[in-house]
């Protein structure tokens, strides 16, 4: 499964598994961000499973599961913090890669641009 580069240091992917975690490590990623809630689809690997695989390959793992309705300022801030703390390139995943792309884009916006939901 090819990873879709968004920037030189950030890429997104649909749901990943063991092969993709190994490929991410081999490609030089240092951190994986999970943006997919557990149980969203039958047979989907859990965040804990992907975290264990990431650890086996020496990758950092951050879980920030979101839905379209739960892309809160707090989730965006957690994403920004995870990106800032990453020692190198980051791979984020969700069902299709779109939520991960959206979370990245929101995390790059100036704080005044982030609209809090009432």
N, C-alpha and C positions, 0 to 999 in steps of 0.2 A: 504494500500500500504506500503510495507516494505521499510524503508530507507536503503540504502546501505552504511555501514560504510567504510570509507577510512582510517581514523585514529580514535583514541579514542575520538577526539574532532571535527571531520569533517565527514559528511555524504552527500550523494547525492541522488537525487530522480528525477523521471520523473515529468512532470507537476503536481503541487499540487493544491488543492482546499480547501474548508472550513474544511472538515474532516481531511485532512493531516496537516493543520495548527494547529488544535486542538491537533492532535496526536503528533506533533513536540513539542508543549508546554508541553504536559504531559510527553514526553520522556526526558525533560530537556534541549532541545535546547534553546539558548538565542537569536540567530540571524538567519534570513533567508536571503540568497543571491539569487536573481533572475538573471539567466543568459539567459533568453529566451526573445527575442524581442516580443513586443505586436503584435498581428495579424499574427503570424507565422502559425497558423492553425485556421480554423473556430471553434467558440465556446470556444476558449481558454480563461480562466480568464485573465483579464489585470493585469499588475503589480500594478496598483492602487487598484484593488480589493483585491489582496493578501496582499498588504501593510495594508489596512484597517483591514483585518482579523488578521494579525500579531499583530497590535496595540491592538486589542480587547483582545488578549491573552498575552499581555505584552512582545511581542517579538520585537526585533530590525529588521528592514528590509532595505536591501541595494539592489538597482537595478543596475546591470552591464550587460545589455543585449548584447550578442555577437553572431556572426555567426562564422563559420570557418575562413572567410576572415577578420573578425574584432577583432580577438584576438591580439590586439596591445599591445605593451609594456605598454602603459598608462592603458589599461584595466587590465593587469596583476598587475600593481602597485596598482590600486584601489582594486583589490582582496586581495593583500597582506595586504594593509592597513585595509580593512574590517575585515580580519581574526585576525590581531593584535589587533584591537580595540574591538573585541567581548569579552564580559565578561564571556563567557562559550562556550559550543559546538555550532557548526554552521551547518546548513542544507542548501545546495545549490541545486537549481533545474533548469532544462532546459527541452527540449522535452524528452530526454531519460536518462539524467544524465551524458552523455559522455562529453559534453562541460564543465559542472561544474567540472568534474574530471580533464579535461585538464587544466582549469583555475587554479585549486588548484595546480596541478603539476607544472605548469609554475611559479606560485607565490612562490613555494618552492625552485626553482632553484636559484643559485647564479646569481646576476645581470649580470656578465660577460658572463653567458651562454645564456642569452636571446638575440636572434639575431633580430636586427631591420630589418624590411622589407624595401627594397629600392624602 
